[in-house]
Amino acid sequence: VCALSALAGFLWVFASKTVPGADQLIVCRYADAFNSGEITMLDRKEYVVLYPYQLGVITVLRGVFSIFGPGNYQAFQYLTAALVPLLVFSGCQIVRILSCENRRAELYYLLFIFFCFPMYAYTAFVYGDLSSTAFALLAAWLFLACLEKVTVARILALALAAGIAVQLRKNTLIVLIAFGIVVLVRLLGRFQRQVLAAGLGVLAGVVLLQGALRWIYRDVWDPEARAIPAILYVAMGLHEPNGHPGWHDNYEYIIFAESGDNVEAATETALEDIRKSLGRFREDPAYMWYFYKTKVNSQWQAPMYQSIIMNNNIVGEQSSIVEMIYEEELLGGLIKLYMKAFQMFMYGCILLWLLAHWRDKMSIEKYVLLIAVFGMFLFSIVWEAKTRYVFPGLLLMLPYFALGLQELTGGLGKLLGKVREK
């Protein structure tokens, strides 16, 4: 399955002819500029200064472009496709640990991950969404393994995987916070050396790689430059641009520019806008219900996870099959319908697994990825809405999808056995 999924990813990159656009294109240009010695990109009001969380993926792109040639975004796409087996293998190992080596659950997981269409579509996305999730799942597997038996090799690998995942995509911190919750609960119950070591390994990986990134740009970063404050994204998440509650409308950039890049002034404006939005919710609860229902559904009931619309900058002639998928008529419509059934069945199986074990005294690490998904859900409510941000959650839920289906088929098997006996 690892080999076949990698092949499918490579074929998709080759056949889709997707090129970077929007923020993807910007980070590629900055990577090339840095490699050529252009350091003014770190001056005030520049993109990287306003959005410093992009510096991690820009640095990775710099490395790729240094090896494979300036602007060679295809090398990054193929590298992302090459990480698909890491994602598949790590997820299977997680299922093996969570299911106590239930082979049926592992088989279900391999089937689900192999036929998860958005995973392949995101191999062409020149960003850290898929690659960071691969390293996050690797970190989750190593984290669970360390809780069973800690070794120096596991701790070092865990630290490296966690650090890389966060640098590729800062939102991956949500997954690591879930690790932290597990560590805290376990240590409050009883001190265990391997639990503390696992927690410290994750923390060390994030801190050290972030420190390494700051060291790389220590001579060119303007200490007086200020990034856009996070509160502006929260305020934007309470807007309704063109009937799309919580979606992006350039609010954060506009307000920060109007404030003259003054963080305190921009923060005060955002807080005032938040108070106004919350005041409207208090006055009109029906509107608040509509707003959040629509915002949640637009992100968590979108089975394609923007895998096509976020990769629709095409240069060249696509293969006929890929073109039919992009047109979303017959083949594309069937895949969309399939993913809708996939998504709803996944939610149902996860709910079944939770109900089947709600009275069991399972250790909290059994729920670690679901804790992370719940964190993503809370994040999607308060932050700027975008279905792409939910896509990593799909890959984190697949192990529990497999566990739920194993529970369902096992229950049906027992029921059929009783019927035959009668």
FIFI-771511 format. One record per residue (C-alpha): residue number from 1; residue in three letters; x, y, z. Coordinates in Angstrom, 1 decimal, always signed. Example, Ala and Ser with C-alpha at 12.3 -4.5 7.8 and 13.67 -1.06 7.14 Angstrom:
<koldrens>
<koldren 1,"ALA",<+12.3,-4.5,+7.8>>
<koldren 2,"SER",<+13.7,-1.1,+7.1>>
</koldrens>
This chain:
<koldrens>
<koldren 1,"VAL",<+0.0,+0.0,+0.0>>
<koldren 2,"CYS",<+2.9,+2.4,+0.7>>
<koldren 3,"ALA",<+4.4,+1.7,-2.7>>
<koldren 4,"LEU",<+1.1,+2.0,-4.5>>
<koldren 5,"SER",<+0.1,+5.2,-2.7>>
<koldren 6,"ALA",<+3.4,+6.8,-3.6>>
<koldren 7,"LEU",<+3.0,+5.8,-7.2>>
<koldren 8,"ALA",<-0.5,+7.3,-7.2>>
<koldren 9,"GLY",<+0.9,+10.5,-5.7>>
<koldren 10,"PHE",<+3.7,+10.7,-8.3>>
<koldren 11,"LEU",<+1.2,+10.1,-11.1>>
<koldren 12,"TRP",<-1.1,+12.8,-9.8>>
<koldren 13,"VAL",<+1.7,+15.4,-9.7>>
<koldren 14,"PHE",<+2.7,+14.4,-13.2>>
<koldren 15,"ALA",<-0.8,+14.4,-14.7>>
<koldren 16,"SER",<-2.5,+17.3,-12.9>>
<koldren 17,"LYS",<-0.1,+20.0,-14.2>>
<koldren 18,"THR",<-0.8,+22.1,-11.1>>
<koldren 19,"VAL",<+1.4,+25.0,-10.4>>
<koldren 20,"PRO",<+1.7,+27.3,-7.4>>
<koldren 21,"GLY",<-0.6,+30.2,-7.0>>
<koldren 22,"ALA",<-1.5,+32.8,-4.4>>
<koldren 23,"ASP",<+0.5,+32.1,-1.2>>
<koldren 24,"GLN",<+2.2,+29.1,-2.7>>
<koldren 25,"LEU",<+3.7,+31.3,-5.4>>
<koldren 26,"ILE",<+4.7,+33.9,-2.9>>
<koldren 27,"VAL",<+6.7,+31.5,-0.7>>
<koldren 28,"CYS",<+8.4,+30.1,-3.8>>
<koldren 29,"ARG",<+9.4,+33.5,-4.9>>
<koldren 30,"TYR",<+10.7,+34.4,-1.4>>
<koldren 31,"ALA",<+12.7,+31.1,-1.3>>
<koldren 32,"ASP",<+14.4,+32.0,-4.6>>
<koldren 33,"ALA",<+15.0,+35.6,-3.5>>
<koldren 34,"PHE",<+16.7,+34.4,-0.2>>
<koldren 35,"ASN",<+18.8,+32.0,-2.1>>
<koldren 36,"SER",<+20.0,+34.7,-4.5>>
<koldren 37,"GLY",<+21.0,+36.9,-1.5>>
<koldren 38,"GLU",<+18.0,+39.3,-1.6>>
<koldren 39,"ILE",<+17.5,+40.0,+2.1>>
<koldren 40,"THR",<+15.2,+43.0,+1.8>>
<koldren 41,"MET",<+12.4,+40.5,+1.9>>
<koldren 42,"LEU",<+12.7,+40.7,+5.7>>
<koldren 43,"ASP",<+12.2,+44.4,+5.9>>
<koldren 44,"ARG",<+9.2,+45.8,+7.6>>
<koldren 45,"LYS",<+5.8,+45.4,+5.9>>
<koldren 46,"GLU",<+7.2,+42.6,+3.7>>
<koldren 47,"TYR",<+5.1,+39.4,+3.5>>
<koldren 48,"VAL",<+7.5,+37.2,+5.5>>
<koldren 49,"VAL",<+7.5,+39.7,+8.3>>
<koldren 50,"LEU",<+3.7,+40.1,+8.4>>
<koldren 51,"TYR",<+3.3,+36.3,+8.2>>
<koldren 52,"PRO",<+6.4,+34.9,+10.0>>
<koldren 53,"TYR",<+4.9,+31.4,+10.2>>
<koldren 54,"GLN",<+5.7,+31.0,+6.5>>
<koldren 55,"LEU",<+9.4,+31.1,+7.2>>
<koldren 56,"GLY",<+9.6,+27.4,+7.9>>
<koldren 57,"VAL",<+8.2,+26.2,+4.6>>
<koldren 58,"ILE",<+10.2,+28.9,+2.8>>
<koldren 59,"THR",<+13.4,+27.5,+4.3>>
<koldren 60,"VAL",<+12.5,+24.0,+3.2>>
<koldren 61,"LEU",<+11.8,+25.3,-0.3>>
<koldren 62,"ARG",<+15.2,+27.0,-0.2>>
<koldren 63,"GLY",<+16.8,+23.7,+0.4>>
<koldren 64,"VAL",<+14.8,+22.0,-2.4>>
<koldren 65,"PHE",<+15.6,+24.8,-4.9>>
<koldren 66,"SER",<+19.3,+24.7,-4.0>>
<koldren 67,"ILE",<+19.5,+21.0,-4.8>>
<koldren 68,"PHE",<+17.1,+20.8,-7.8>>
<koldren 69,"GLY",<+17.4,+24.3,-9.3>>
<koldren 70,"PRO",<+15.8,+27.7,-8.7>>
<koldren 71,"GLY",<+12.0,+27.8,-8.7>>
<koldren 72,"ASN",<+11.7,+24.0,-9.2>>
<koldren 73,"TYR",<+8.4,+23.6,-7.4>>
<koldren 74,"GLN",<+7.8,+20.2,-9.1>>
<koldren 75,"ALA",<+10.7,+18.8,-7.0>>
<koldren 76,"PHE",<+8.8,+19.9,-3.9>>
<koldren 77,"GLN",<+5.6,+18.3,-5.2>>
<koldren 78,"TYR",<+7.4,+15.0,-5.9>>
<koldren 79,"LEU",<+9.0,+15.2,-2.4>>
<koldren 80,"THR",<+5.5,+15.6,-0.9>>
<koldren 81,"ALA",<+4.3,+12.6,-2.9>>
<koldren 82,"ALA",<+7.3,+10.7,-1.6>>
<koldren 83,"LEU",<+6.2,+11.4,+2.0>>
<koldren 84,"VAL",<+2.8,+9.7,+1.4>>
<koldren 85,"PRO",<+4.2,+6.3,+2.4>>
<koldren 86,"LEU",<+5.5,+7.8,+5.6>>
<koldren 87,"LEU",<+1.9,+9.0,+6.3>>
<koldren 88,"VAL",<+0.5,+5.5,+5.4>>
<koldren 89,"PHE",<+3.0,+3.6,+7.4>>
<koldren 90,"SER",<+2.8,+5.8,+10.5>>
<koldren 91,"GLY",<-1.0,+5.7,+10.6>>
<koldren 92,"CYS",<-0.9,+1.9,+10.3>>
<koldren 93,"GLN",<+1.5,+1.7,+13.2>>
<koldren 94,"ILE",<-0.8,+3.9,+15.3>>
<koldren 95,"VAL",<-3.7,+1.6,+14.5>>
<koldren 96,"ARG",<-1.6,-1.4,+15.5>>
<koldren 97,"ILE",<-0.9,+0.2,+18.9>>
<koldren 98,"LEU",<-4.5,+1.4,+19.5>>
<koldren 99,"SER",<-6.1,-1.9,+18.4>>
<koldren 100,"CYS",<-3.6,-4.1,+20.2>>
<koldren 101,"GLU",<-2.5,-5.5,+16.9>>
<koldren 102,"ASN",<-5.9,-6.2,+15.4>>
<koldren 103,"ARG",<-5.1,-7.2,+11.8>>
<koldren 104,"ARG",<-8.7,-6.5,+10.6>>
<koldren 105,"ALA",<-8.4,-2.9,+11.9>>
<koldren 106,"GLU",<-5.0,-2.5,+10.1>>
<koldren 107,"LEU",<-6.5,-3.8,+6.9>>
<koldren 108,"TYR",<-9.4,-1.3,+7.1>>
<koldren 109,"TYR",<-7.0,+1.5,+7.7>>
<koldren 110,"LEU",<-4.9,+0.6,+4.7>>
<koldren 111,"LEU",<-8.0,+0.5,+2.5>>
<koldren 112,"PHE",<-9.3,+3.8,+3.8>>
<koldren 113,"ILE",<-6.0,+5.6,+3.4>>
<koldren 114,"PHE",<-5.4,+4.2,-0.1>>
<koldren 115,"PHE",<-8.8,+5.3,-1.4>>
<koldren 116,"CYS",<-8.7,+8.7,+0.3>>
<koldren 117,"PHE",<-8.7,+11.0,-2.8>>
<koldren 118,"PRO",<-7.9,+14.4,-1.2>>
<koldren 119,"MET",<-4.6,+13.0,+0.0>>
<koldren 120,"TYR",<-3.4,+12.5,-3.6>>
<koldren 121,"ALA",<-4.8,+15.8,-4.8>>
<koldren 122,"TYR",<-2.8,+17.7,-2.1>>
<koldren 123,"THR",<+0.5,+16.2,-3.2>>
<koldren 124,"ALA",<+0.6,+19.0,-5.8>>
<koldren 125,"PHE",<+0.0,+21.7,-3.2>>
<koldren 126,"VAL",<+3.3,+23.6,-2.7>>
<koldren 127,"TYR",<+2.8,+24.1,+1.0>>
<koldren 128,"GLY",<+3.2,+22.1,+4.1>>
<koldren 129,"ASP",<-0.3,+20.7,+4.6>>
<koldren 130,"LEU",<+0.4,+17.1,+3.6>>
<koldren 131,"SER",<+4.0,+16.9,+4.5>>
<koldren 132,"SER",<+3.5,+18.4,+8.0>>
<koldren 133,"THR",<+0.7,+15.9,+8.6>>
<koldren 134,"ALA",<+3.0,+13.0,+7.6>>
<koldren 135,"PHE",<+5.5,+14.1,+10.2>>
<koldren 136,"ALA",<+2.8,+14.7,+12.7>>
<koldren 137,"LEU",<+1.5,+11.1,+12.3>>
<koldren 138,"LEU",<+5.1,+9.9,+12.5>>
<koldren 139,"ALA",<+5.5,+11.9,+15.8>>
<koldren 140,"ALA",<+2.2,+10.4,+17.1>>
<koldren 141,"TRP",<+3.4,+6.9,+16.4>>
<koldren 142,"LEU",<+6.8,+7.5,+18.1>>
<koldren 143,"PHE",<+5.0,+9.3,+21.0>>
<koldren 144,"LEU",<+2.7,+6.2,+21.6>>
<koldren 145,"ALA",<+5.7,+3.9,+21.2>>
<koldren 146,"CYS",<+7.7,+6.0,+23.8>>
<koldren 147,"LEU",<+4.8,+5.7,+26.3>>
<koldren 148,"GLU",<+5.2,+1.9,+26.0>>
<koldren 149,"LYS",<+9.0,+1.8,+26.0>>
<koldren 150,"VAL",<+11.3,+4.8,+25.8>>
<koldren 151,"THR",<+14.7,+4.6,+24.0>>
<koldren 152,"VAL",<+17.2,+7.2,+23.0>>
<koldren 153,"ALA",<+16.5,+6.6,+19.3>>
<koldren 154,"ARG",<+12.8,+7.0,+19.7>>
<koldren 155,"ILE",<+13.1,+10.2,+21.7>>
<koldren 156,"LEU",<+15.5,+11.7,+19.1>>
<koldren 157,"ALA",<+13.2,+10.7,+16.2>>
<koldren 158,"LEU",<+10.2,+12.0,+18.1>>
<koldren 159,"ALA",<+11.8,+15.4,+18.7>>
<koldren 160,"LEU",<+12.9,+15.7,+15.0>>
<koldren 161,"ALA",<+9.5,+14.7,+13.6>>
<koldren 162,"ALA",<+7.6,+17.1,+16.0>>
<koldren 163,"GLY",<+10.0,+19.9,+15.1>>
<koldren 164,"ILE",<+9.8,+19.4,+11.4>>
<koldren 165,"ALA",<+6.0,+19.1,+11.5>>
<koldren 166,"VAL",<+5.6,+22.5,+13.2>>
<koldren 167,"GLN",<+8.1,+24.2,+10.9>>
<koldren 168,"LEU",<+6.2,+23.0,+7.8>>
<koldren 169,"ARG",<+2.9,+24.1,+9.2>>
<koldren 170,"LYS",<+2.5,+26.1,+12.4>>
<koldren 171,"ASN",<-1.1,+24.8,+13.0>>
<koldren 172,"THR",<+0.4,+21.4,+13.7>>
<koldren 173,"LEU",<+1.0,+22.7,+17.2>>
<koldren 174,"ILE",<-2.5,+21.7,+17.9>>
<koldren 175,"VAL",<-1.5,+18.0,+17.5>>
<koldren 176,"LEU",<+1.5,+18.6,+19.8>>
<koldren 177,"ILE",<-0.8,+20.2,+22.4>>
<koldren 178,"ALA",<-2.8,+17.0,+22.4>>
<koldren 179,"PHE",<+0.5,+15.2,+23.2>>
<koldren 180,"GLY",<+1.0,+17.6,+26.0>>
<koldren 181,"ILE",<-2.5,+17.0,+27.4>>
<koldren 182,"VAL",<-1.9,+13.2,+27.4>>
<koldren 183,"VAL",<+1.5,+13.7,+29.2>>
<koldren 184,"LEU",<-0.1,+16.0,+31.8>>
<koldren 185,"VAL",<-3.0,+13.6,+32.6>>
<koldren 186,"ARG",<-0.7,+10.6,+32.8>>
<koldren 187,"LEU",<+1.8,+12.4,+35.1>>
<koldren 188,"LEU",<-1.0,+13.6,+37.4>>
<koldren 189,"GLY",<-2.1,+10.0,+37.7>>
<koldren 190,"ARG",<+1.3,+8.5,+38.4>>
<koldren 191,"PHE",<+4.9,+9.7,+37.6>>
<koldren 192,"GLN",<+6.4,+7.6,+34.8>>
<koldren 193,"ARG",<+9.8,+8.2,+33.4>>
<koldren 194,"GLN",<+8.8,+7.3,+29.8>>
<koldren 195,"VAL",<+5.9,+9.7,+29.9>>
<koldren 196,"LEU",<+8.0,+12.7,+31.0>>
<koldren 197,"ALA",<+10.7,+11.7,+28.5>>
<koldren 198,"ALA",<+8.2,+11.7,+25.6>>
<koldren 199,"GLY",<+6.8,+15.1,+26.6>>
<koldren 200,"LEU",<+10.2,+16.6,+26.9>>
<koldren 201,"GLY",<+11.2,+15.1,+23.6>>
<koldren 202,"VAL",<+8.3,+16.8,+21.8>>
<koldren 203,"LEU",<+9.0,+20.1,+23.5>>
<koldren 204,"ALA",<+12.8,+20.0,+22.8>>
<koldren 205,"GLY",<+12.1,+19.2,+19.1>>
<koldren 206,"VAL",<+9.9,+22.3,+18.6>>
<koldren 207,"VAL",<+12.1,+24.7,+20.6>>
<koldren 208,"LEU",<+15.4,+23.6,+19.0>>
<koldren 209,"LEU",<+14.1,+23.7,+15.4>>
<koldren 210,"GLN",<+12.5,+27.1,+16.0>>
<koldren 211,"GLY",<+15.7,+28.3,+17.5>>
<koldren 212,"ALA",<+17.6,+26.9,+14.5>>
<koldren 213,"LEU",<+15.3,+28.9,+12.2>>
<koldren 214,"ARG",<+15.9,+32.1,+14.1>>
<koldren 215,"TRP",<+19.7,+31.5,+14.0>>
<koldren 216,"ILE",<+19.6,+31.1,+10.2>>
<koldren 217,"TYR",<+18.1,+34.5,+9.8>>
<koldren 218,"ARG",<+19.7,+36.2,+12.8>>
<koldren 219,"ASP",<+21.7,+38.7,+10.7>>
<koldren 220,"VAL",<+18.9,+39.8,+8.4>>
<koldren 221,"TRP",<+15.8,+39.9,+10.6>>
<koldren 222,"ASP",<+14.7,+43.4,+11.7>>
<koldren 223,"PRO",<+14.0,+43.2,+15.5>>
<koldren 224,"GLU",<+11.7,+46.1,+15.2>>
<koldren 225,"ALA",<+9.5,+44.5,+12.6>>
<koldren 226,"ARG",<+6.1,+43.4,+13.8>>
<koldren 227,"ALA",<+3.9,+40.5,+12.6>>
<koldren 228,"ILE",<+0.1,+40.7,+12.2>>
<koldren 229,"PRO",<-1.3,+39.9,+15.7>>
<koldren 230,"ALA",<-3.4,+36.7,+16.0>>
<koldren 231,"ILE",<-6.4,+38.5,+17.4>>
<koldren 232,"LEU",<-7.1,+40.0,+13.9>>
<koldren 233,"TYR",<-7.7,+36.5,+12.6>>
<koldren 234,"VAL",<-10.2,+35.9,+15.4>>
<koldren 235,"ALA",<-12.0,+39.1,+14.6>>
<koldren 236,"MET",<-12.1,+38.1,+10.9>>
<koldren 237,"GLY",<-13.6,+34.7,+11.9>>
<koldren 238,"LEU",<-16.7,+36.7,+13.1>>
<koldren 239,"HIS",<-17.3,+38.4,+9.8>>
<koldren 240,"GLU",<-19.6,+37.3,+7.1>>
<koldren 241,"PRO",<-18.1,+38.3,+3.7>>
<koldren 242,"ASN",<-20.5,+37.6,+0.8>>
<koldren 243,"GLY",<-22.7,+35.2,+2.8>>
<koldren 244,"HIS",<-19.7,+33.1,+4.0>>
<koldren 245,"PRO",<-19.5,+33.3,+7.8>>
<koldren 246,"GLY",<-16.0,+33.5,+9.1>>
<koldren 247,"TRP",<-14.2,+33.2,+5.7>>
<koldren 248,"HIS",<-11.2,+35.3,+4.6>>
<koldren 249,"ASP",<-11.9,+38.9,+3.5>>
<koldren 250,"ASN",<-8.4,+40.4,+3.9>>
<koldren 251,"TYR",<-9.5,+42.0,+7.2>>
<koldren 252,"GLU",<-6.2,+41.2,+9.0>>
<koldren 253,"TYR",<-4.1,+42.8,+6.3>>
<koldren 254,"ILE",<-6.3,+45.9,+5.9>>
<koldren 255,"ILE",<-6.6,+46.7,+9.6>>
<koldren 256,"PHE",<-2.9,+46.2,+10.2>>
<koldren 257,"ALA",<-2.0,+48.4,+7.3>>
<koldren 258,"GLU",<-4.4,+51.1,+8.4>>
<koldren 259,"SER",<-2.9,+51.0,+11.9>>
<koldren 260,"GLY",<+0.5,+51.8,+10.5>>
<koldren 261,"ASP",<+1.8,+48.3,+11.5>>
<koldren 262,"ASN",<+1.1,+49.3,+15.1>>
<koldren 263,"VAL",<+0.3,+46.1,+16.9>>
<koldren 264,"GLU",<-1.4,+47.8,+19.9>>
<koldren 265,"ALA",<-3.7,+49.9,+17.7>>
<koldren 266,"ALA",<-4.6,+46.9,+15.4>>
<koldren 267,"THR",<-5.3,+44.8,+18.5>>
<koldren 268,"GLU",<-7.6,+47.5,+19.9>>
<koldren 269,"THR",<-9.5,+47.7,+16.6>>
<koldren 270,"ALA",<-9.9,+43.9,+16.5>>
<koldren 271,"LEU",<-11.2,+43.8,+20.1>>
<koldren 272,"GLU",<-13.7,+46.5,+19.4>>
<koldren 273,"ASP",<-14.9,+44.6,+16.3>>
<koldren 274,"ILE",<-15.1,+41.4,+18.3>>
<koldren 275,"ARG",<-17.3,+43.1,+20.9>>
<koldren 276,"LYS",<-19.6,+44.4,+18.2>>
<koldren 277,"SER",<-19.9,+40.9,+16.7>>
<koldren 278,"LEU",<-20.6,+39.3,+20.1>>
<koldren 279,"GLY",<-23.1,+42.0,+20.8>>
<koldren 280,"ARG",<-25.0,+41.2,+17.7>>
<koldren 281,"PHE",<-25.0,+37.5,+18.6>>
<koldren 282,"ARG",<-26.5,+38.4,+22.0>>
<koldren 283,"GLU",<-29.2,+40.5,+20.4>>
<koldren 284,"ASP",<-30.1,+37.9,+17.8>>
<koldren 285,"PRO",<-29.5,+34.3,+18.9>>
<koldren 286,"ALA",<-31.1,+33.0,+15.7>>
<koldren 287,"TYR",<-28.4,+34.8,+13.7>>
<koldren 288,"MET",<-25.7,+33.4,+15.9>>
<koldren 289,"TRP",<-27.0,+29.8,+15.3>>
<koldren 290,"TYR",<-27.1,+30.4,+11.6>>
<koldren 291,"PHE",<-23.6,+31.9,+11.6>>
<koldren 292,"TYR",<-21.9,+29.1,+13.5>>
<koldren 293,"LYS",<-23.9,+26.3,+11.9>>
<koldren 294,"THR",<-22.9,+27.6,+8.5>>
<koldren 295,"LYS",<-19.3,+28.2,+9.5>>
<koldren 296,"VAL",<-18.9,+24.7,+10.9>>
<koldren 297,"ASN",<-20.7,+22.9,+8.1>>
<koldren 298,"SER",<-18.7,+24.8,+5.4>>
<koldren 299,"GLN",<-15.5,+23.3,+6.9>>
<koldren 300,"TRP",<-16.5,+19.9,+8.4>>
<koldren 301,"GLN",<-19.1,+18.9,+5.8>>
<koldren 302,"ALA",<-17.0,+19.5,+2.7>>
<koldren 303,"PRO",<-15.8,+16.1,+1.7>>
<koldren 304,"MET",<-13.3,+17.2,-0.9>>
<koldren 305,"TYR",<-11.5,+19.5,+1.6>>
<koldren 306,"GLN",<-10.8,+22.1,-1.1>>
<koldren 307,"SER",<-8.4,+19.6,-2.7>>
<koldren 308,"ILE",<-9.4,+20.7,-6.2>>
<koldren 309,"ILE",<-10.2,+24.4,-5.8>>
<koldren 310,"MET",<-6.9,+24.9,-3.9>>
<koldren 311,"ASN",<-5.0,+23.3,-6.8>>
<koldren 312,"ASN",<-6.7,+24.8,-9.8>>
<koldren 313,"ASN",<-3.9,+26.8,-11.2>>
<koldren 314,"ILE",<-3.1,+24.7,-14.2>>
<koldren 315,"VAL",<-0.4,+25.2,-16.8>>
<koldren 316,"GLY",<-0.1,+22.7,-19.6>>
<koldren 317,"GLU",<-2.4,+19.9,-20.7>>
<koldren 318,"GLN",<-3.8,+17.7,-18.0>>
<koldren 319,"SER",<-4.4,+14.0,-18.6>>
<koldren 320,"SER",<-7.9,+13.2,-19.8>>
<koldren 321,"ILE",<-8.8,+11.5,-16.5>>
<koldren 322,"VAL",<-7.5,+14.3,-14.3>>
<koldren 323,"GLU",<-9.3,+16.8,-16.5>>
<koldren 324,"MET",<-12.6,+15.0,-16.0>>
<koldren 325,"ILE",<-12.0,+15.1,-12.2>>
<koldren 326,"TYR",<-11.4,+18.8,-12.3>>
<koldren 327,"GLU",<-14.5,+19.5,-14.4>>
<koldren 328,"GLU",<-16.6,+17.8,-11.6>>
<koldren 329,"GLU",<-19.1,+16.4,-14.1>>
<koldren 330,"LEU",<-19.3,+12.6,-14.4>>
<koldren 331,"LEU",<-16.1,+11.4,-12.9>>
<koldren 332,"GLY",<-15.5,+14.4,-10.7>>
<koldren 333,"GLY",<-19.1,+14.3,-9.5>>
<koldren 334,"LEU",<-18.8,+10.6,-8.7>>
<koldren 335,"ILE",<-15.6,+11.1,-6.6>>
<koldren 336,"LYS",<-17.3,+14.0,-4.8>>
<koldren 337,"LEU",<-20.3,+11.7,-4.0>>
<koldren 338,"TYR",<-17.9,+8.9,-2.9>>
<koldren 339,"MET",<-16.0,+11.2,-0.6>>
<koldren 340,"LYS",<-19.3,+12.5,+0.9>>
<koldren 341,"ALA",<-20.2,+8.9,+1.7>>
<koldren 342,"PHE",<-16.7,+8.3,+2.9>>
<koldren 343,"GLN",<-16.8,+11.3,+5.2>>
<koldren 344,"MET",<-20.2,+10.5,+6.7>>
<koldren 345,"PHE",<-19.4,+6.8,+7.2>>
<koldren 346,"MET",<-16.1,+7.9,+8.9>>
<koldren 347,"TYR",<-18.0,+10.2,+11.4>>
<koldren 348,"GLY",<-20.5,+7.4,+12.1>>
<koldren 349,"CYS",<-17.8,+4.8,+12.7>>
<koldren 350,"ILE",<-15.8,+7.1,+15.0>>
<koldren 351,"LEU",<-19.0,+7.8,+17.0>>
<koldren 352,"LEU",<-19.7,+4.1,+17.2>>
<koldren 353,"TRP",<-16.2,+3.4,+18.5>>
<koldren 354,"LEU",<-16.6,+6.1,+21.2>>
<koldren 355,"LEU",<-20.0,+4.8,+22.3>>
<koldren 356,"ALA",<-18.7,+1.2,+22.4>>
<koldren 357,"HIS",<-15.9,+2.2,+24.8>>
<koldren 358,"TRP",<-17.4,+5.1,+26.8>>
<koldren 359,"ARG",<-17.5,+3.0,+29.9>>
<koldren 360,"ASP",<-14.1,+1.4,+29.4>>
<koldren 361,"LYS",<-11.2,+2.8,+31.5>>
<koldren 362,"MET",<-8.9,+3.2,+28.5>>
<koldren 363,"SER",<-5.8,+5.2,+29.0>>
<koldren 364,"ILE",<-6.0,+8.8,+27.6>>
<koldren 365,"GLU",<-3.3,+8.2,+25.0>>
<koldren 366,"LYS",<-5.9,+6.0,+23.1>>
<koldren 367,"TYR",<-7.7,+9.2,+22.3>>
<koldren 368,"VAL",<-4.6,+11.4,+21.5>>
<koldren 369,"LEU",<-5.4,+12.0,+17.8>>
<koldren 370,"LEU",<-9.1,+12.6,+18.5>>
<koldren 371,"ILE",<-8.0,+15.2,+21.1>>
<koldren 372,"ALA",<-6.0,+16.8,+18.4>>
<koldren 373,"VAL",<-9.1,+16.8,+16.0>>
<koldren 374,"PHE",<-11.2,+18.3,+18.7>>
<koldren 375,"GLY",<-8.6,+21.0,+19.1>>
<koldren 376,"MET",<-8.8,+21.6,+15.3>>
<koldren 377,"PHE",<-12.6,+21.8,+15.6>>
<koldren 378,"LEU",<-12.3,+24.5,+18.3>>
<koldren 379,"PHE",<-9.7,+26.3,+16.2>>
<koldren 380,"SER",<-12.0,+26.3,+13.2>>
<koldren 381,"ILE",<-14.8,+27.9,+15.2>>
<koldren 382,"VAL",<-12.7,+30.9,+16.5>>
<koldren 383,"TRP",<-10.3,+31.4,+13.6>>
<koldren 384,"GLU",<-10.6,+32.3,+10.0>>
<koldren 385,"ALA",<-12.7,+29.6,+8.2>>
<koldren 386,"LYS",<-11.1,+27.5,+5.5>>
<koldren 387,"THR",<-11.8,+23.9,+4.7>>
<koldren 388,"ARG",<-8.2,+23.3,+3.8>>
<koldren 389,"TYR",<-7.3,+23.8,+7.5>>
<koldren 390,"VAL",<-9.5,+20.8,+8.3>>
<koldren 391,"PHE",<-7.8,+18.5,+5.8>>
<koldren 392,"PRO",<-5.1,+17.3,+8.2>>
<koldren 393,"GLY",<-7.9,+16.4,+10.6>>
<koldren 394,"LEU",<-9.2,+13.9,+8.0>>
<koldren 395,"LEU",<-5.9,+12.0,+8.0>>
<koldren 396,"LEU",<-5.8,+12.1,+11.8>>
<koldren 397,"MET",<-9.3,+10.6,+12.0>>
<koldren 398,"LEU",<-8.7,+7.6,+9.7>>
<koldren 399,"PRO",<-7.1,+5.4,+12.4>>
<koldren 400,"TYR",<-10.3,+5.8,+14.4>>
<koldren 401,"PHE",<-12.4,+5.2,+11.3>>
<koldren 402,"ALA",<-10.7,+1.8,+11.0>>
<koldren 403,"LEU",<-11.2,+1.1,+14.7>>
<koldren 404,"GLY",<-14.9,+1.9,+14.5>>
<koldren 405,"LEU",<-15.5,-0.3,+11.5>>
<koldren 406,"GLN",<-13.6,-3.1,+13.2>>
<koldren 407,"GLU",<-16.0,-2.6,+16.1>>
<koldren 408,"LEU",<-19.0,-2.6,+13.8>>
<koldren 409,"THR",<-18.0,-5.7,+11.8>>
<koldren 410,"GLY",<-17.0,-7.5,+15.0>>
<koldren 411,"GLY",<-20.4,-6.8,+16.5>>
<koldren 412,"LEU",<-22.2,-7.9,+13.4>>
<koldren 413,"GLY",<-20.1,-11.1,+13.3>>
<koldren 414,"LYS",<-21.1,-11.9,+16.9>>
<koldren 415,"LEU",<-24.8,-11.2,+16.1>>
<koldren 416,"LEU",<-24.7,-13.5,+13.0>>
<koldren 417,"GLY",<-23.0,-16.2,+15.1>>
<koldren 418,"LYS",<-25.9,-16.1,+17.6>>
<koldren 419,"VAL",<-28.5,-16.2,+14.9>>
<koldren 420,"ARG",<-26.8,-19.3,+13.4>>
<koldren 421,"GLU",<-26.7,-21.0,+16.7>>
<koldren 422,"LYS",<-30.5,-20.5,+17.1>>
</koldrens>
